[in-house]
Amino acid sequence: MKKLSVLLIVVSLMVVFSFNVMAQDYAEEITIYNSGGLEHDPATAKDIERFEKEYGVTVNVVEVPWQYQIDKLTTVFSSKSSQVDAFVGSYFMLTNFAMPKWLEPIPFTEEEEKRFSPGVLAASTYKGVTYGAPRMMKDTQLYYRTDLLKEAGLEVPKTWDDLVKVAKALTKDTDGDGNIDQYGFGYLGADKLGFTFRTFLYQSGGEMFDESLNPVFNSSAGVKALTFMSDLVNKHKVTPKGIISMGEGNVGDLFISGKLASVASVPPLHERILSSDLKDKASIALAPSGDVTNTTYLDGNVIFVSSFSKKKDTAIAFAKFMSNYQSSLHELVVEGNNSPNPHVFSDPEVTEKFPEKWVKVLEESVKDVKAENYPFYLQVEQTLRQEIQNALNGTKTPEKALDDAAKAIDELYSNVLGI
């Protein structure tokens, strides 16, 4: 009995000693770059505070507007500086930093990888190696007025053809002055035009690039996608022309104010609906399907770790923590961003906050998302957006606009990458 007691004491001391060693293995502080200000990122701020308390690590946050983040980090990493340990960025940043080997792989176990939907995990992977820890996502859902559909005796559209039919019926001059007061459908424009195009492209069975980084978005699938976007505005006239210059916030305003009967948009628009007069008059559904799928483009935030960090173990622990169950849950219930972790949708915090149907739609949409990894995303986006605008304005045909965009991007890659 005495020997057993001594043995238990020794084992206990070893456990305590091991715990202390583990605790001491983490750095006292790390520095991260956050995409935007934490005042607009309450879920991120909350989880950083939780990490600091649980790990005893101070997290120094440098707030960088997302549009400048790539340039600032390129300057830091090209000098092989260790001043940044990790950063909260977008999925589209992956190739820019993984290609020159500026990112540290995130060693997820098989069990940890099962937390994420396949599309999200693929978007965090470059050449078979996972470099990103998925935190939150923005994918497309159809937001619609339930009262208007019911009044018109219409069903929620499930295909593009259905969408046109329903949108035509809901496009109205409500006051008889000869001007349309309520459009049937809207989508994200301005800086999100490329986002919208990629969703329609994927639904048509298309891709942005082939495996050799040759632009292929000007395929027949791409032409069909851009033609559909244009026809909604110019042929069917169910989408306002001004949508071209309207981003996520402005389009949301149109829906909330009753000027759009439906809209293809992203979380957290549902947060705005729940706090508006439309709370009992609106709902969400899966995005209407194209010829091939109803896959939607994936945007959102992911945590990356610098390969130049001198505190890699702590930075990786931070990345994993910021993508765990509780963190994914906070993004959904605090900010309304969709979760890359399908398991959180059954959490009581989620089911208490959102209507049951909404939860099912959000959960289902996570299963079919896609984001291709390619370099110089911002330059590609700027070129593509300009040509999409040309097609929507009628200055070029969709085919000509996409061919010109593909040529310009091909020249960019040839000059910079030598491909």
GIDAUR-V233739 format. One record per helix or strand. SS is the DSSP state (H for helix, E for strand). FROM is the first residue (numbers start at 0). TO is the last residue. If there is no record, write none. Layout:
ss=SS from=FROM to=TO
ss=SS from=FROM to=TO
//
This chain:
ss=H from=1 to=23
ss=E from=28 to=34
ss=H from=37 to=39
ss=H from=41 to=54
ss=E from=57 to=63
ss=H from=65 to=77
ss=E from=85 to=89
ss=H from=90 to=97
ss=E from=102 to=102
ss=H from=109 to=112
ss=H from=117 to=122
ss=E from=124 to=125
ss=E from=128 to=129
ss=E from=131 to=137
ss=E from=139 to=144
ss=H from=145 to=151
ss=E from=158 to=158
ss=H from=159 to=169
ss=E from=171 to=171
ss=E from=181 to=182
ss=E from=185 to=186
ss=H from=189 to=202
ss=E from=208 to=208
ss=E from=214 to=214
ss=H from=219 to=233
ss=H from=240 to=244
ss=H from=247 to=255
ss=E from=259 to=259
ss=E from=261 to=265
ss=H from=268 to=273
ss=E from=281 to=285
ss=E from=288 to=288
ss=E from=295 to=296
ss=E from=298 to=305
ss=H from=311 to=320
ss=H from=324 to=334
ss=E from=337 to=337
ss=H from=341 to=345
ss=H from=347 to=352
ss=H from=355 to=365
ss=E from=368 to=369
ss=H from=376 to=392
ss=H from=397 to=416
//
